[in-house]
Structure formats: structure tokens, C-alpha cells
Amino acid sequence: MELIKRIFVLFLVVLFLISCAPSQFVPREMKIHKFEPTPLYELTTKITLPDKPVKILLDKDFKVTTDEKEAKYIAFAPKEYTKVQAFLKARQAYQEITEEQVKLINTYIQTINALKEYIALQQLKAEEYRQLWADSENAYRAEQHQHKIDNMYHKTVISVMGLGAIVIAILAL
């Protein structure tokens, strides 16, 4: 009787060890890709500004004065008007360049934002794929483990039935 108890306990221990769950599948970590920064935009055209025009300060009686507080009017010599015109052309050129730079910078920012969104979506997709892969691998391992347990259980039951039949045959004789 003692031998049967020991065999039964040994059988339970072996059955317990066999029925332990398989180890979880852990996929390897993803690489994070780094990107080279885009070079900054540089202004390629140089606009030269003319010399400042020489102002002639006039008071309310149209007499030349040197005091800016007394001056009521500003006049220019005929050759100084070309300098004023050059200043106005330079101002217009700078205004056009500024507007184009705003468009360019906004386009650049929109491109960067689109790329950031694309990278975030790609990383999310990769993470979801990894999770699905790990889940399917874990389900496969669990199914495989359950199949092994079922096979061992069936073999054990058949072996016990065979031993029981032998014991009954021996006792019957």
C-alpha cells in the first residue's frame, strides 16, 4: 500500500510539473531610427542699400534750419531723390523676399509636421504588428503546450488502464 501511495504522489508531482504553462514569447525590441536634419534656408541674393539721402530741413517759412525741432518740412536735392527711389525699391524687394520666405518656411513646417505624423503612424503600426505577432506566438505556444498535456494525459490514462488490467488479470488468476 505504501508503494502505491508513493507511485501516486510521484504521478501527481510529474503531472503537476508537466502542466506548467509555457514561457511567454517576447519579441526583440524595435530599433529607433534617427534622421539627418535638413539644412537651413539661406538667402542667396544680396540687396545693396544706397547711401542715406542728405535732408534739407526747412522751417515754416521755408528757410533752411539745422534744428530738427524747428523744422516743419524736409526737402531733398534733385540727386537725392534717386537715393529715396532706391530705398523704396529695396524696401519693395525686401517685402517680396519676406513674403516668399514666409511661404517657404510655412511649407517647410507643414512638411516636417507631415513627416512627424507619418513616423508616429509607422511606429504605431510597427508596435501593433509586434503585439499581434507576440499574441499569435503566445497562442501557438499555449496550443502546442495544451496538445502535449493532452497527449501525456491520454498516454497516462491508457497506461493506468493497462496496468489496472494486468493487476486485475494477476489477481483473477
C-alpha positions in Angstrom: 0.0 0.0 0.0 2.9 2.3 0.8 4.4 1.7 -2.6 1.0 2.7 -4.3 0.9 5.9 -2.3 4.4 6.8 -3.4 3.7 6.0 -7.0 0.5 8.1 -6.8 2.4 11.0 -5.2 5.2 10.7 -7.8 2.5 10.6 -10.6 0.9 13.8 -9.2 4.2 15.6 -9.0 5.1 14.6 -12.6 1.6 15.6 -13.7 2.0 19.0 -11.9 5.4 19.6 -13.5 4.1 18.7 -16.9 1.1 21.0 -16.7 3.2 24.1 -16.0 2.5 26.9 -18.5 4.9 27.5 -21.4 7.1 30.6 -21.2 5.8 33.7 -22.8 7.2 34.8 -26.2 8.9 38.1 -26.0 9.9 39.7 -29.4 13.1 41.6 -29.7 13.0 45.4 -29.3 12.5 47.7 -32.2 15.2 50.0 -33.5 14.5 53.7 -33.3 15.7 55.4 -36.5 17.4 58.8 -36.4 17.2 61.2 -39.3 19.7 63.8 -40.5 18.5 67.3 -40.0 17.6 69.3 -43.2 20.0 72.2 -43.9 18.6 75.6 -43.1 17.5 78.0 -45.8 19.9 80.8 -46.7 19.1 84.0 -48.5 21.1 83.9 -51.8 20.5 87.4 -53.1 22.2 90.4 -51.6 20.4 93.7 -51.9 22.7 96.7 -51.5 21.2 99.8 -49.9 22.2 103.2 -51.2 23.7 105.9 -49.0 21.2 107.8 -46.9 20.0 110.9 -48.7 21.0 114.2 -47.3 18.0 116.0 -45.9 17.4 119.7 -46.1 15.4 120.9 -43.1 13.1 123.8 -43.6 11.1 125.8 -41.1 7.5 127.1 -41.5 8.8 130.0 -43.7 10.7 127.6 -46.0 14.1 128.8 -44.7 16.9 126.3 -44.1 17.5 125.3 -40.5 19.7 122.8 -38.7 17.4 122.2 -35.7 15.1 119.3 -36.2 12.6 120.6 -33.7 12.2 123.9 -35.6 11.9 122.0 -38.9 8.5 121.8 -40.3 9.4 120.4 -43.8 12.1 118.1 -45.3 13.4 118.8 -48.7 15.8 116.9 -50.9 18.1 118.0 -53.7 17.2 116.5 -57.1 20.1 114.0 -57.0 18.9 112.8 -53.5 15.5 111.7 -54.9 17.3 108.8 -56.7 18.5 107.6 -53.4 15.0 107.8 -52.0 13.7 105.9 -55.0 16.5 103.2 -54.5 15.4 102.9 -50.8 11.8 102.4 -51.9 12.8 99.7 -54.5 15.0 98.0 -51.8 12.1 98.1 -49.4 9.8 96.5 -52.0 12.4 93.8 -52.8 12.7 93.0 -49.1 8.9 92.9 -48.7 8.7 90.4 -51.6 11.5 88.3 -50.2 9.9 88.3 -46.8 6.5 87.1 -48.2 8.3 84.3 -50.2 10.2 83.3 -47.1 7.0 83.1 -45.1 5.5 80.8 -47.7 8.7 78.7 -47.9 9.0 78.4 -44.1 5.3 77.5 -43.7 5.7 74.9 -46.4 8.8 73.5 -44.7 7.0 73.4 -41.3 4.0 71.6 -42.9 6.4 69.1 -44.5 8.1 68.5 -41.1 4.7 68.1 -39.4 3.5 65.6 -42.0 6.7 63.6 -41.7 6.4 63.6 -37.9 2.8 62.3 -38.2 4.0 59.7 -40.7 6.7 58.5 -38.4 4.3 58.3 -35.5 1.9 56.3 -37.6 4.6 54.0 -38.7 5.8 53.4 -35.2 2.2 52.8 -34.1 1.8 50.3 -36.9 5.0 48.5 -36.0 4.0 48.4 -32.3 0.6 46.9 -33.3 2.2 44.4 -35.6 4.6 43.4 -32.8 1.8 43.0 -30.4 -0.2 40.8 -32.9 2.8 38.8 -33.6 3.5 38.2 -29.9 -0.1 37.4 -29.2 -0.2 34.8 -32.1 3.1 33.3 -31.0 1.8 33.0 -27.4 -1.4 31.4 -28.6 0.5 29.0 -30.7 2.8 28.1 -27.8 -0.2 27.7 -25.5 -2.0 25.4 -28.0 1.2 23.4 -28.5 1.6 23.0 -24.7 -2.0 22.0 -24.3 -1.6 19.4 -27.1 1.4 18.0 -25.2 -0.5 17.9 -22.0 -3.5 16.1 -23.7 -1.2 13.6 -25.3 0.5 12.9 -21.9 -2.8 12.7 -20.2 -4.1 10.2 -22.7 -0.9 8.1 -22.6 -1.1 8.1 -18.8 -4.8 7.0 -18.8 -4.1 4.2 -21.3 -1.0 3.2 -19.2 -3.0 3.2 -16.0 -5.8 1.2 -17.7 -3.3 -1.3 -19.0 -1.6 -1.6 -15.6 -5.1 -2.0 -14.0 -6.0 -4.7 -16.5 -2.7 -6.5 -15.7 -3.3 -6.2 -11.9 -6.9 -7.5 -12.4 -5.6 -10.4 -14.5 -3.0 -11.2 -11.9 -5.5 -11.1 -9.1 -8.0 -13.1 -11.1 -5.6 -15.9 -11.6 
